[in-house]
Amino acid sequence: MLDNVLRIATRQSPLALWQAHYVKDKLMASHPGLVVELVPMVTRGDVILDTPLAKVGGKGLFVKELEVALLENRADIAVHSMKDVPVEFPQGLGLVTICEREDPRDAFVSNNYDSLDAL
C-alpha cells in the first residue's frame, strides 16, 4: 500500500464491481483520509464462455489474475464472491475477512408462477 492509498483488485463484472465499491465505501467510512482505488481486471473465467469451467480449471479461473496482481504488488487486496474463493491459496495470500452477510434469500421471478409453492 502506498501511503494512504489502498488498491482493490476486482473482476469487471457488474456484481464484482458492486461488491468492490461496497468494500471501498466501508473502508473509506471507517478510515477517513484513506484513498481507495479499484483495479478492475478481466479474468480467464470472464473470457472462456464456451467451455464448462470444470474442463479448463474450475472456479479458480475467476481469481487467478487477481491473485497474480496481489503477488506482483499491483493491488493491495482483492474482493471476491465467496463462490469464487478457492479452498487453497497461493503462498503469501489468504482469506482475511468476510463482509457481513445481507439477506441470503434470492428473488423469485417467473412469467408463469406467482410463488415457489405454485411451481
Jmol script that loads the backbone (N, CA, C; Angstrom):
load data "model"
ATOM      1  N   MET A   1       0.855  -1.181   0.000  1.00  0.00           N
ATOM      2  CA  MET A   1       0.000   0.000   0.000  1.00  0.00           C
ATOM      3  C   MET A   1       0.895   1.236   0.000  1.00  0.00           C
ATOM      4  N   LEU A   2       0.583   2.156  -0.858  1.00  0.00           N
ATOM      5  CA  LEU A   2       1.337   3.404  -0.955  1.00  0.00           C
ATOM      6  C   LEU A   2       0.716   4.448  -0.038  1.00  0.00           C
ATOM      7  N   ASP A   3       1.444   4.847   0.993  1.00  0.00           N
ATOM      8  CA  ASP A   3       0.969   5.852   1.951  1.00  0.00           C
ATOM      9  C   ASP A   3      -0.469   5.578   2.366  1.00  0.00           C
ATOM     10  N   ASN A   4      -1.396   6.436   1.910  1.00  0.00           N
ATOM     11  CA  ASN A   4      -2.791   6.270   2.318  1.00  0.00           C
ATOM     12  C   ASN A   4      -3.658   5.778   1.156  1.00  0.00           C
ATOM     13  N   VAL A   5      -3.041   5.112   0.163  1.00  0.00           N
ATOM     14  CA  VAL A   5      -3.778   4.600  -0.993  1.00  0.00           C
ATOM     15  C   VAL A   5      -3.881   3.083  -0.888  1.00  0.00           C
ATOM     16  N   LEU A   6      -5.092   2.567  -1.002  1.00  0.00           N
ATOM     17  CA  LEU A   6      -5.345   1.128  -0.985  1.00  0.00           C
ATOM     18  C   LEU A   6      -5.945   0.741  -2.331  1.00  0.00           C
ATOM     19  N   ARG A   7      -5.319  -0.231  -3.003  1.00  0.00           N
ATOM     20  CA  ARG A   7      -5.781  -0.668  -4.324  1.00  0.00           C
ATOM     21  C   ARG A   7      -6.514  -1.996  -4.193  1.00  0.00           C
ATOM     22  N   ILE A   8      -7.753  -2.027  -4.689  1.00  0.00           N
ATOM     23  CA  ILE A   8      -8.587  -3.226  -4.614  1.00  0.00           C
ATOM     24  C   ILE A   8      -8.682  -3.865  -5.991  1.00  0.00           C
ATOM     25  N   ALA A   9      -8.168  -5.081  -6.122  1.00  0.00           N
ATOM     26  CA  ALA A   9      -8.324  -5.846  -7.359  1.00  0.00           C
ATOM     27  C   ALA A   9      -9.731  -6.440  -7.387  1.00  0.00           C
ATOM     28  N   THR A  10     -10.370  -6.360  -8.541  1.00  0.00           N
ATOM     29  CA  THR A  10     -11.721  -6.886  -8.695  1.00  0.00           C
ATOM     30  C   THR A  10     -11.953  -7.279 -10.144  1.00  0.00           C
ATOM     31  N   ARG A  11     -12.858  -8.203 -10.337  1.00  0.00           N
ATOM     32  CA  ARG A  11     -13.283  -8.506 -11.706  1.00  0.00           C
ATOM     33  C   ARG A  11     -14.120  -7.342 -12.217  1.00  0.00           C
ATOM     34  N   GLN A  12     -14.348  -7.314 -13.533  1.00  0.00           N
ATOM     35  CA  GLN A  12     -15.101  -6.220 -14.140  1.00  0.00           C
ATOM     36  C   GLN A  12     -16.593  -6.503 -14.266  1.00  0.00           C
ATOM     37  N   SER A  13     -17.058  -7.638 -13.780  1.00  0.00           N
ATOM     38  CA  SER A  13     -18.488  -7.939 -13.885  1.00  0.00           C
ATOM     39  C   SER A  13     -19.275  -6.955 -13.015  1.00  0.00           C
ATOM     40  N   PRO A  14     -20.535  -6.709 -13.361  1.00  0.00           N
ATOM     41  CA  PRO A  14     -21.343  -5.784 -12.543  1.00  0.00           C
ATOM     42  C   PRO A  14     -21.403  -6.192 -11.069  1.00  0.00           C
ATOM     43  N   LEU A  15     -21.559  -7.488 -10.785  1.00  0.00           N
ATOM     44  CA  LEU A  15     -21.614  -7.937  -9.391  1.00  0.00           C
ATOM     45  C   LEU A  15     -20.283  -7.686  -8.685  1.00  0.00           C
ATOM     46  N   ALA A  16     -19.188  -8.045  -9.322  1.00  0.00           N
ATOM     47  CA  ALA A  16     -17.871  -7.851  -8.701  1.00  0.00           C
ATOM     48  C   ALA A  16     -17.592  -6.376  -8.441  1.00  0.00           C
ATOM     49  N   LEU A  17     -17.944  -5.532  -9.394  1.00  0.00           N
ATOM     50  CA  LEU A  17     -17.736  -4.089  -9.201  1.00  0.00           C
ATOM     51  C   LEU A  17     -18.610  -3.554  -8.075  1.00  0.00           C
ATOM     52  N   TRP A  18     -19.846  -4.036  -7.974  1.00  0.00           N
ATOM     53  CA  TRP A  18     -20.715  -3.607  -6.871  1.00  0.00           C
ATOM     54  C   TRP A  18     -20.085  -3.999  -5.539  1.00  0.00           C
ATOM     55  N   GLN A  19     -19.612  -5.247  -5.446  1.00  0.00           N
ATOM     56  CA  GLN A  19     -19.003  -5.724  -4.205  1.00  0.00           C
ATOM     57  C   GLN A  19     -17.748  -4.916  -3.861  1.00  0.00           C
ATOM     58  N   ALA A  20     -16.936  -4.623  -4.848  1.00  0.00           N
ATOM     59  CA  ALA A  20     -15.716  -3.845  -4.602  1.00  0.00           C
ATOM     60  C   ALA A  20     -16.051  -2.425  -4.158  1.00  0.00           C
ATOM     61  N   HIS A  21     -17.060  -1.822  -4.772  1.00  0.00           N
ATOM     62  CA  HIS A  21     -17.484  -0.478  -4.344  1.00  0.00           C
ATOM     63  C   HIS A  21     -18.035  -0.516  -2.918  1.00  0.00           C
ATOM     64  N   TYR A  22     -18.749  -1.572  -2.575  1.00  0.00           N
ATOM     65  CA  TYR A  22     -19.278  -1.740  -1.217  1.00  0.00           C
ATOM     66  C   TYR A  22     -18.120  -1.747  -0.210  1.00  0.00           C
ATOM     67  N   VAL A  23     -17.104  -2.553  -0.484  1.00  0.00           N
ATOM     68  CA  VAL A  23     -15.939  -2.627   0.410  1.00  0.00           C
ATOM     69  C   VAL A  23     -15.213  -1.286   0.441  1.00  0.00           C
ATOM     70  N   LYS A  24     -15.054  -0.667  -0.716  1.00  0.00           N
ATOM     71  CA  LYS A  24     -14.409   0.650  -0.792  1.00  0.00           C
ATOM     72  C   LYS A  24     -15.133   1.655   0.096  1.00  0.00           C
ATOM     73  N   ASP A  25     -16.452   1.728  -0.019  1.00  0.00           N
ATOM     74  CA  ASP A  25     -17.233   2.677   0.780  1.00  0.00           C
ATOM     75  C   ASP A  25     -17.093   2.401   2.271  1.00  0.00           C
ATOM     76  N   LYS A  26     -17.129   1.121   2.665  1.00  0.00           N
ATOM     77  CA  LYS A  26     -16.979   0.762   4.083  1.00  0.00           C
ATOM     78  C   LYS A  26     -15.593   1.160   4.601  1.00  0.00           C
ATOM     79  N   LEU A  27     -14.562   0.892   3.813  1.00  0.00           N
ATOM     80  CA  LEU A  27     -13.201   1.245   4.234  1.00  0.00           C
ATOM     81  C   LEU A  27     -13.026   2.749   4.367  1.00  0.00           C
ATOM     82  N   MET A  28     -13.538   3.501   3.395  1.00  0.00           N
ATOM     83  CA  MET A  28     -13.389   4.956   3.436  1.00  0.00           C
ATOM     84  C   MET A  28     -14.184   5.558   4.591  1.00  0.00           C
ATOM     85  N   ALA A  29     -15.331   4.969   4.921  1.00  0.00           N
ATOM     86  CA  ALA A  29     -16.134   5.475   6.034  1.00  0.00           C
ATOM     87  C   ALA A  29     -15.443   5.225   7.374  1.00  0.00           C
ATOM     88  N   SER A  30     -14.744   4.107   7.494  1.00  0.00           N
ATOM     89  CA  SER A  30     -14.106   3.786   8.773  1.00  0.00           C
ATOM     90  C   SER A  30     -12.660   4.275   8.868  1.00  0.00           C
ATOM     91  N   HIS A  31     -12.096   4.734   7.748  1.00  0.00           N
ATOM     92  CA  HIS A  31     -10.718   5.236   7.739  1.00  0.00           C
ATOM     93  C   HIS A  31     -10.653   6.550   6.973  1.00  0.00           C
ATOM     94  N   PRO A  32     -11.078   7.650   7.611  1.00  0.00           N
ATOM     95  CA  PRO A  32     -11.032   8.950   6.933  1.00  0.00           C
ATOM     96  C   PRO A  32      -9.614   9.252   6.439  1.00  0.00           C
ATOM     97  N   GLY A  33      -9.538   9.791   5.253  1.00  0.00           N
ATOM     98  CA  GLY A  33      -8.242  10.105   4.669  1.00  0.00           C
ATOM     99  C   GLY A  33      -7.677   8.991   3.807  1.00  0.00           C
ATOM    100  N   LEU A  34      -8.245   7.806   3.909  1.00  0.00           N
ATOM    101  CA  LEU A  34      -7.800   6.698   3.072  1.00  0.00           C
ATOM    102  C   LEU A  34      -8.319   6.892   1.653  1.00  0.00           C
ATOM    103  N   VAL A  35      -7.453   6.732   0.694  1.00  0.00           N
ATOM    104  CA  VAL A  35      -7.840   6.794  -0.717  1.00  0.00           C
ATOM    105  C   VAL A  35      -7.912   5.355  -1.213  1.00  0.00           C
ATOM    106  N   VAL A  36      -9.062   4.967  -1.733  1.00  0.00           N
ATOM    107  CA  VAL A  36      -9.248   3.598  -2.214  1.00  0.00           C
ATOM    108  C   VAL A  36      -9.469   3.632  -3.717  1.00  0.00           C
ATOM    109  N   GLU A  37      -8.656   2.864  -4.426  1.00  0.00           N
ATOM    110  CA  GLU A  37      -8.757   2.786  -5.880  1.00  0.00           C
ATOM    111  C   GLU A  37      -9.139   1.368  -6.282  1.00  0.00           C
ATOM    112  N   LEU A  38     -10.049   1.254  -7.230  1.00  0.00           N
ATOM    113  CA  LEU A  38     -10.389  -0.058  -7.765  1.00  0.00           C
ATOM    114  C   LEU A  38      -9.459  -0.375  -8.929  1.00  0.00           C
ATOM    115  N   VAL A  39      -9.069  -1.635  -9.002  1.00  0.00           N
ATOM    116  CA  VAL A  39      -8.234  -2.126 -10.097  1.00  0.00           C
ATOM    117  C   VAL A  39      -9.035  -3.219 -10.809  1.00  0.00           C
ATOM    118  N   PRO A  40      -9.930  -2.825 -11.724  1.00  0.00           N
ATOM    119  CA  PRO A  40     -10.753  -3.816 -12.430  1.00  0.00           C
ATOM    120  C   PRO A  40      -9.903  -4.659 -13.379  1.00  0.00           C
ATOM    121  N   MET A  41     -10.206  -5.958 -13.423  1.00  0.00           N
ATOM    122  CA  MET A  41      -9.433  -6.879 -14.250  1.00  0.00           C
ATOM    123  C   MET A  41     -10.354  -7.855 -14.972  1.00  0.00           C
ATOM    124  N   VAL A  42      -9.892  -8.325 -16.112  1.00  0.00           N
ATOM    125  CA  VAL A  42     -10.572  -9.393 -16.839  1.00  0.00           C
ATOM    126  C   VAL A  42      -9.845 -10.689 -16.496  1.00  0.00           C
ATOM    127  N   THR A  43     -10.595 -11.711 -16.105  1.00  0.00           N
ATOM    128  CA  THR A  43     -10.001 -12.998 -15.763  1.00  0.00           C
ATOM    129  C   THR A  43     -10.272 -14.004 -16.878  1.00  0.00           C
ATOM    130  N   ARG A  44      -9.549 -15.122 -16.844  1.00  0.00           N
ATOM    131  CA  ARG A  44      -9.796 -16.179 -17.839  1.00  0.00           C
ATOM    132  C   ARG A  44     -11.235 -16.656 -17.765  1.00  0.00           C
ATOM    133  N   GLY A  45     -11.794 -16.694 -16.569  1.00  0.00           N
ATOM    134  CA  GLY A  45     -13.184 -17.113 -16.421  1.00  0.00           C
ATOM    135  C   GLY A  45     -14.155 -16.172 -17.111  1.00  0.00           C
ATOM    136  N   ASP A  46     -13.772 -14.913 -17.233  1.00  0.00           N
ATOM    137  CA  ASP A  46     -14.614 -13.941 -17.934  1.00  0.00           C
ATOM    138  C   ASP A  46     -14.521 -14.111 -19.446  1.00  0.00           C
ATOM    139  N   VAL A  47     -13.413 -14.662 -19.913  1.00  0.00           N
ATOM    140  CA  VAL A  47     -13.148 -14.770 -21.350  1.00  0.00           C
ATOM    141  C   VAL A  47     -13.618 -16.108 -21.918  1.00  0.00           C
ATOM    142  N   ILE A  48     -13.412 -17.183 -21.165  1.00  0.00           N
ATOM    143  CA  ILE A  48     -13.780 -18.518 -21.644  1.00  0.00           C
ATOM    144  C   ILE A  48     -15.261 -18.737 -21.362  1.00  0.00           C
ATOM    145  N   LEU A  49     -16.073 -18.568 -22.365  1.00  0.00           N
ATOM    146  CA  LEU A  49     -17.519 -18.659 -22.185  1.00  0.00           C
ATOM    147  C   LEU A  49     -18.132 -19.869 -22.878  1.00  0.00           C
ATOM    148  N   ASP A  50     -17.355 -20.582 -23.674  1.00  0.00           N
ATOM    149  CA  ASP A  50     -17.911 -21.669 -24.474  1.00  0.00           C
ATOM    150  C   ASP A  50     -17.491 -23.056 -24.003  1.00  0.00           C
ATOM    151  N   THR A  51     -16.828 -23.134 -22.841  1.00  0.00           N
ATOM    152  CA  THR A  51     -16.341 -24.404 -22.322  1.00  0.00           C
ATOM    153  C   THR A  51     -16.722 -24.517 -20.848  1.00  0.00           C
ATOM    154  N   PRO A  52     -17.206 -25.694 -20.422  1.00  0.00           N
ATOM    155  CA  PRO A  52     -17.504 -25.864 -18.996  1.00  0.00           C
ATOM    156  C   PRO A  52     -16.266 -25.580 -18.144  1.00  0.00           C
ATOM    157  N   LEU A  53     -16.457 -24.850 -17.059  1.00  0.00           N
ATOM    158  CA  LEU A  53     -15.330 -24.454 -16.204  1.00  0.00           C
ATOM    159  C   LEU A  53     -14.528 -25.643 -15.697  1.00  0.00           C
ATOM    160  N   ALA A  54     -15.207 -26.747 -15.386  1.00  0.00           N
ATOM    161  CA  ALA A  54     -14.513 -27.919 -14.856  1.00  0.00           C
ATOM    162  C   ALA A  54     -13.472 -28.451 -15.838  1.00  0.00           C
ATOM    163  N   LYS A  55     -13.675 -28.222 -17.123  1.00  0.00           N
ATOM    164  CA  LYS A  55     -12.738 -28.720 -18.133  1.00  0.00           C
ATOM    165  C   LYS A  55     -11.511 -27.824 -18.305  1.00  0.00           C
ATOM    166  N   VAL A  56     -11.584 -26.592 -17.845  1.00  0.00           N
ATOM    167  CA  VAL A  56     -10.484 -25.652 -18.093  1.00  0.00           C
ATOM    168  C   VAL A  56      -9.882 -25.041 -16.830  1.00  0.00           C
ATOM    169  N   GLY A  57     -10.217 -25.559 -15.670  1.00  0.00           N
ATOM    170  CA  GLY A  57      -9.561 -25.039 -14.476  1.00  0.00           C
ATOM    171  C   GLY A  57     -10.468 -24.720 -13.312  1.00  0.00           C
ATOM    172  N   GLY A  58     -11.761 -24.918 -13.459  1.00  0.00           N
ATOM    173  CA  GLY A  58     -12.680 -24.692 -12.350  1.00  0.00           C
ATOM    174  C   GLY A  58     -12.824 -23.235 -11.971  1.00  0.00           C
ATOM    175  N   LYS A  59     -13.344 -23.010 -10.760  1.00  0.00           N
ATOM    176  CA  LYS A  59     -13.655 -21.642 -10.355  1.00  0.00           C
ATOM    177  C   LYS A  59     -12.415 -20.780 -10.135  1.00  0.00           C
ATOM    178  N   GLY A  60     -11.242 -21.389 -10.041  1.00  0.00           N
ATOM    179  CA  GLY A  60     -10.012 -20.618  -9.913  1.00  0.00           C
ATOM    180  C   GLY A  60      -9.760 -19.698 -11.097  1.00  0.00           C
ATOM    181  N   LEU A  61     -10.454 -19.968 -12.200  1.00  0.00           N
ATOM    182  CA  LEU A  61     -10.311 -19.116 -13.385  1.00  0.00           C
ATOM    183  C   LEU A  61     -10.778 -17.692 -13.124  1.00  0.00           C
ATOM    184  N   PHE A  62     -11.608 -17.503 -12.110  1.00  0.00           N
ATOM    185  CA  PHE A  62     -12.138 -16.173 -11.817  1.00  0.00           C
ATOM    186  C   PHE A  62     -11.269 -15.386 -10.839  1.00  0.00           C
ATOM    187  N   VAL A  63     -10.240 -16.019 -10.287  1.00  0.00           N
ATOM    188  CA  VAL A  63      -9.430 -15.323  -9.286  1.00  0.00           C
ATOM    189  C   VAL A  63      -7.933 -15.295  -9.588  1.00  0.00           C
ATOM    190  N   LYS A  64      -7.468 -16.118 -10.490  1.00  0.00           N
ATOM    191  CA  LYS A  64      -6.023 -16.243 -10.739  1.00  0.00           C
ATOM    192  C   LYS A  64      -5.372 -14.900 -11.054  1.00  0.00           C
ATOM    193  N   GLU A  65      -5.952 -14.129 -11.973  1.00  0.00           N
ATOM    194  CA  GLU A  65      -5.354 -12.846 -12.348  1.00  0.00           C
ATOM    195  C   GLU A  65      -5.316 -11.879 -11.165  1.00  0.00           C
ATOM    196  N   LEU A  66      -6.338 -11.939 -10.304  1.00  0.00           N
ATOM    197  CA  LEU A  66      -6.360 -11.076  -9.128  1.00  0.00           C
ATOM    198  C   LEU A  66      -5.272 -11.492  -8.141  1.00  0.00           C
ATOM    199  N   GLU A  67      -5.077 -12.811  -7.988  1.00  0.00           N
ATOM    200  CA  GLU A  67      -4.013 -13.295  -7.110  1.00  0.00           C
ATOM    201  C   GLU A  67      -2.640 -12.854  -7.627  1.00  0.00           C
ATOM    202  N   VAL A  68      -2.437 -12.936  -8.929  1.00  0.00           N
ATOM    203  CA  VAL A  68      -1.160 -12.505  -9.513  1.00  0.00           C
ATOM    204  C   VAL A  68      -0.950 -11.012  -9.269  1.00  0.00           C
ATOM    205  N   ALA A  69      -2.004 -10.219  -9.417  1.00  0.00           N
ATOM    206  CA  ALA A  69      -1.893  -8.773  -9.162  1.00  0.00           C
ATOM    207  C   ALA A  69      -1.473  -8.510  -7.716  1.00  0.00           C
ATOM    208  N   LEU A  70      -2.001  -9.280  -6.773  1.00  0.00           N
ATOM    209  CA  LEU A  70      -1.600  -9.130  -5.372  1.00  0.00           C
ATOM    210  C   LEU A  70      -0.131  -9.507  -5.186  1.00  0.00           C
ATOM    211  N   LEU A  71       0.251 -10.634  -5.742  1.00  0.00           N
ATOM    212  CA  LEU A  71       1.625 -11.112  -5.578  1.00  0.00           C
ATOM    213  C   LEU A  71       2.641 -10.208  -6.265  1.00  0.00           C
ATOM    214  N   GLU A  72       2.224  -9.541  -7.340  1.00  0.00           N
ATOM    215  CA  GLU A  72       3.117  -8.616  -8.055  1.00  0.00           C
ATOM    216  C   GLU A  72       3.002  -7.181  -7.543  1.00  0.00           C
ATOM    217  N   ASN A  73       2.272  -6.992  -6.437  1.00  0.00           N
ATOM    218  CA  ASN A  73       2.110  -5.684  -5.805  1.00  0.00           C
ATOM    219  C   ASN A  73       1.422  -4.653  -6.710  1.00  0.00           C
ATOM    220  N   ARG A  74       0.542  -5.111  -7.598  1.00  0.00           N
ATOM    221  CA  ARG A  74      -0.265  -4.193  -8.407  1.00  0.00           C
ATOM    222  C   ARG A  74      -1.595  -3.910  -7.726  1.00  0.00           C
ATOM    223  N   ALA A  75      -1.873  -4.646  -6.638  1.00  0.00           N
ATOM    224  CA  ALA A  75      -3.069  -4.432  -5.823  1.00  0.00           C
ATOM    225  C   ALA A  75      -2.709  -4.793  -4.388  1.00  0.00           C
ATOM    226  N   ASP A  76      -3.450  -4.208  -3.448  1.00  0.00           N
ATOM    227  CA  ASP A  76      -3.190  -4.461  -2.030  1.00  0.00           C
ATOM    228  C   ASP A  76      -4.136  -5.503  -1.449  1.00  0.00           C
ATOM    229  N   ILE A  77      -5.370  -5.510  -1.930  1.00  0.00           N
ATOM    230  CA  ILE A  77      -6.357  -6.503  -1.522  1.00  0.00           C
ATOM    231  C   ILE A  77      -7.177  -6.868  -2.759  1.00  0.00           C
ATOM    232  N   ALA A  78      -7.944  -7.948  -2.646  1.00  0.00           N
ATOM    233  CA  ALA A  78      -8.870  -8.333  -3.711  1.00  0.00           C
ATOM    234  C   ALA A  78     -10.221  -8.624  -3.074  1.00  0.00           C
ATOM    235  N   VAL A  79     -11.271  -8.346  -3.811  1.00  0.00           N
ATOM    236  CA  VAL A  79     -12.631  -8.627  -3.350  1.00  0.00           C
ATOM    237  C   VAL A  79     -13.222  -9.672  -4.291  1.00  0.00           C
ATOM    238  N   HIS A  80     -13.734 -10.760  -3.698  1.00  0.00           N
ATOM    239  CA  HIS A  80     -14.321 -11.860  -4.468  1.00  0.00           C
ATOM    240  C   HIS A  80     -15.699 -12.194  -3.923  1.00  0.00           C
ATOM    241  N   SER A  81     -16.519 -12.814  -4.749  1.00  0.00           N
ATOM    242  CA  SER A  81     -17.704 -13.518  -4.262  1.00  0.00           C
ATOM    243  C   SER A  81     -17.196 -14.788  -3.588  1.00  0.00           C
ATOM    244  N   MET A  82     -17.812 -15.185  -2.488  1.00  0.00           N
ATOM    245  CA  MET A  82     -17.357 -16.395  -1.801  1.00  0.00           C
ATOM    246  C   MET A  82     -17.424 -17.612  -2.714  1.00  0.00           C
ATOM    247  N   LYS A  83     -18.356 -17.617  -3.652  1.00  0.00           N
ATOM    248  CA  LYS A  83     -18.469 -18.759  -4.560  1.00  0.00           C
ATOM    249  C   LYS A  83     -17.223 -18.917  -5.426  1.00  0.00           C
ATOM    250  N   ASP A  84     -16.439 -17.864  -5.586  1.00  0.00           N
ATOM    251  CA  ASP A  84     -15.230 -17.913  -6.409  1.00  0.00           C
ATOM    252  C   ASP A  84     -13.949 -18.094  -5.604  1.00  0.00           C
ATOM    253  N   VAL A  85     -14.043 -18.071  -4.289  1.00  0.00           N
ATOM    254  CA  VAL A  85     -12.846 -18.160  -3.451  1.00  0.00           C
ATOM    255  C   VAL A  85     -12.350 -19.605  -3.433  1.00  0.00           C
ATOM    256  N   PRO A  86     -11.074 -19.820  -3.737  1.00  0.00           N
ATOM    257  CA  PRO A  86     -10.544 -21.185  -3.746  1.00  0.00           C
ATOM    258  C   PRO A  86     -10.386 -21.742  -2.332  1.00  0.00           C
ATOM    259  N   VAL A  87     -10.297 -23.050  -2.246  1.00  0.00           N
ATOM    260  CA  VAL A  87     -10.089 -23.710  -0.957  1.00  0.00           C
ATOM    261  C   VAL A  87      -8.652 -23.493  -0.492  1.00  0.00           C
ATOM    262  N   GLU A  88      -7.720 -23.507  -1.429  1.00  0.00           N
ATOM    263  CA  GLU A  88      -6.310 -23.289  -1.112  1.00  0.00           C
ATOM    264  C   GLU A  88      -5.834 -22.009  -1.789  1.00  0.00           C
ATOM    265  N   PHE A  89      -4.924 -21.318  -1.126  1.00  0.00           N
ATOM    266  CA  PHE A  89      -4.403 -20.051  -1.633  1.00  0.00           C
ATOM    267  C   PHE A  89      -2.922 -20.183  -1.975  1.00  0.00           C
ATOM    268  N   PRO A  90      -2.450 -19.375  -2.913  1.00  0.00           N
ATOM    269  CA  PRO A  90      -1.005 -19.342  -3.160  1.00  0.00           C
ATOM    270  C   PRO A  90      -0.276 -18.866  -1.899  1.00  0.00           C
ATOM    271  N   GLN A  91       0.964 -19.267  -1.748  1.00  0.00           N
ATOM    272  CA  GLN A  91       1.752 -18.842  -0.593  1.00  0.00           C
ATOM    273  C   GLN A  91       1.779 -17.322  -0.529  1.00  0.00           C
ATOM    274  N   GLY A  92       1.511 -16.787   0.656  1.00  0.00           N
ATOM    275  CA  GLY A  92       1.506 -15.344   0.859  1.00  0.00           C
ATOM    276  C   GLY A  92       0.130 -14.718   0.785  1.00  0.00           C
ATOM    277  N   LEU A  93      -0.867 -15.488   0.336  1.00  0.00           N
ATOM    278  CA  LEU A  93      -2.234 -14.967   0.243  1.00  0.00           C
ATOM    279  C   LEU A  93      -3.156 -15.779   1.134  1.00  0.00           C
ATOM    280  N   GLY A  94      -4.272 -15.179   1.522  1.00  0.00           N
ATOM    281  CA  GLY A  94      -5.247 -15.889   2.334  1.00  0.00           C
ATOM    282  C   GLY A  94      -6.527 -15.099   2.462  1.00  0.00           C
ATOM    283  N   LEU A  95      -7.503 -15.716   3.063  1.00  0.00           N
ATOM    284  CA  LEU A  95      -8.785 -15.073   3.331  1.00  0.00           C
ATOM    285  C   LEU A  95      -8.668 -14.370   4.675  1.00  0.00           C
ATOM    286  N   VAL A  96      -8.798 -13.044   4.682  1.00  0.00           N
ATOM    287  CA  VAL A  96      -8.575 -12.309   5.927  1.00  0.00           C
ATOM    288  C   VAL A  96      -9.839 -11.701   6.508  1.00  0.00           C
ATOM    289  N   THR A  97     -10.880 -11.563   5.717  1.00  0.00           N
ATOM    290  CA  THR A  97     -12.129 -11.035   6.257  1.00  0.00           C
ATOM    291  C   THR A  97     -13.291 -11.444   5.366  1.00  0.00           C
ATOM    292  N   ILE A  98     -14.450 -11.496   5.973  1.00  0.00           N
ATOM    293  CA  ILE A  98     -15.690 -11.772   5.247  1.00  0.00           C
ATOM    294  C   ILE A  98     -16.668 -10.676   5.636  1.00  0.00           C
ATOM    295  N   CYS A  99     -17.259 -10.037   4.651  1.00  0.00           N
ATOM    296  CA  CYS A  99     -18.224  -8.969   4.929  1.00  0.00           C
ATOM    297  C   CYS A  99     -19.478  -9.544   5.577  1.00  0.00           C
ATOM    298  N   GLU A 100     -20.154  -8.699   6.329  1.00  0.00           N
ATOM    299  CA  GLU A 100     -21.411  -9.103   6.934  1.00  0.00           C
ATOM    300  C   GLU A 100     -22.375  -9.539   5.837  1.00  0.00           C
ATOM    301  N   ARG A 101     -23.032 -10.649   6.083  1.00  0.00           N
ATOM    302  CA  ARG A 101     -23.943 -11.191   5.081  1.00  0.00           C
ATOM    303  C   ARG A 101     -25.257 -10.418   5.087  1.00  0.00           C
ATOM    304  N   GLU A 102     -25.716 -10.104   3.901  1.00  0.00           N
ATOM    305  CA  GLU A 102     -27.032  -9.486   3.750  1.00  0.00           C
ATOM    306  C   GLU A 102     -28.077 -10.597   3.735  1.00  0.00           C
ATOM    307  N   ASP A 103     -29.302 -10.263   3.452  1.00  0.00           N
ATOM    308  CA  ASP A 103     -30.381 -11.241   3.376  1.00  0.00           C
ATOM    309  C   ASP A 103     -30.004 -12.330   2.366  1.00  0.00           C
ATOM    310  N   PRO A 104     -29.926 -13.592   2.808  1.00  0.00           N
ATOM    311  CA  PRO A 104     -29.466 -14.656   1.915  1.00  0.00           C
ATOM    312  C   PRO A 104     -30.514 -15.152   0.922  1.00  0.00           C
ATOM    313  N   ARG A 105     -31.740 -14.686   1.045  1.00  0.00           N
ATOM    314  CA  ARG A 105     -32.786 -15.177   0.141  1.00  0.00           C
ATOM    315  C   ARG A 105     -32.647 -14.540  -1.233  1.00  0.00           C
ATOM    316  N   ASP A 106     -32.794 -15.362  -2.240  1.00  0.00           N
ATOM    317  CA  ASP A 106     -32.773 -14.875  -3.614  1.00  0.00           C
ATOM    318  C   ASP A 106     -34.169 -14.446  -4.016  1.00  0.00           C
ATOM    319  N   ALA A 107     -34.243 -13.723  -5.085  1.00  0.00           N
ATOM    320  CA  ALA A 107     -35.535 -13.298  -5.621  1.00  0.00           C
ATOM    321  C   ALA A 107     -36.081 -14.387  -6.535  1.00  0.00           C
ATOM    322  N   PHE A 108     -37.384 -14.509  -6.572  1.00  0.00           N
ATOM    323  CA  PHE A 108     -38.044 -15.436  -7.490  1.00  0.00           C
ATOM    324  C   PHE A 108     -38.772 -14.612  -8.532  1.00  0.00           C
ATOM    325  N   VAL A 109     -38.465 -14.847  -9.793  1.00  0.00           N
ATOM    326  CA  VAL A 109     -39.104 -14.127 -10.886  1.00  0.00           C
ATOM    327  C   VAL A 109     -39.592 -15.154 -11.891  1.00  0.00           C
ATOM    328  N   SER A 110     -40.865 -15.063 -12.247  1.00  0.00           N
ATOM    329  CA  SER A 110     -41.424 -16.015 -13.202  1.00  0.00           C
ATOM    330  C   SER A 110     -42.561 -15.382 -13.972  1.00  0.00           C
ATOM    331  N   ASN A 111     -42.656 -15.728 -15.242  1.00  0.00           N
ATOM    332  CA  ASN A 111     -43.807 -15.314 -16.049  1.00  0.00           C
ATOM    333  C   ASN A 111     -44.985 -16.255 -15.859  1.00  0.00           C
ATOM    334  N   ASN A 112     -44.719 -17.451 -15.323  1.00  0.00           N
ATOM    335  CA  ASN A 112     -45.757 -18.483 -15.259  1.00  0.00           C
ATOM    336  C   ASN A 112     -46.273 -18.788 -13.862  1.00  0.00           C
ATOM    337  N   TYR A 113     -45.525 -18.445 -12.825  1.00  0.00           N
ATOM    338  CA  TYR A 113     -45.916 -18.811 -11.465  1.00  0.00           C
ATOM    339  C   TYR A 113     -45.836 -17.596 -10.554  1.00  0.00           C
ATOM    340  N   ASP A 114     -46.756 -17.545  -9.589  1.00  0.00           N
ATOM    341  CA  ASP A 114     -46.785 -16.426  -8.655  1.00  0.00           C
ATOM    342  C   ASP A 114     -45.886 -16.641  -7.439  1.00  0.00           C
ATOM    343  N   SER A 115     -45.502 -17.894  -7.175  1.00  0.00           N
ATOM    344  CA  SER A 115     -44.690 -18.190  -5.998  1.00  0.00           C
ATOM    345  C   SER A 115     -43.957 -19.510  -6.202  1.00  0.00           C
ATOM    346  N   LEU A 116     -43.029 -19.805  -5.282  1.00  0.00           N
ATOM    347  CA  LEU A 116     -42.352 -21.098  -5.331  1.00  0.00           C
ATOM    348  C   LEU A 116     -43.332 -22.230  -5.087  1.00  0.00           C
ATOM    349  N   ASP A 117     -44.302 -21.996  -4.201  1.00  0.00           N
ATOM    350  CA  ASP A 117     -45.296 -23.027  -3.904  1.00  0.00           C
ATOM    351  C   ASP A 117     -46.138 -23.376  -5.125  1.00  0.00           C
ATOM    352  N   ALA A 118     -46.280 -22.443  -6.047  1.00  0.00           N
ATOM    353  CA  ALA A 118     -47.107 -22.674  -7.234  1.00  0.00           C
ATOM    354  C   ALA A 118     -46.378 -23.481  -8.317  1.00  0.00           C
ATOM    355  N   LEU A 119     -45.094 -23.731  -8.116  1.00  0.00           N
ATOM    356  CA  LEU A 119     -44.344 -24.488  -9.131  1.00  0.00           C
ATOM    357  C   LEU A 119     -44.880 -25.881  -9.323  1.00  0.00           C
TER     358      LEU A 119
END
end "model"
wireframe off; spacefill off
backbone 0.3
color backbone group
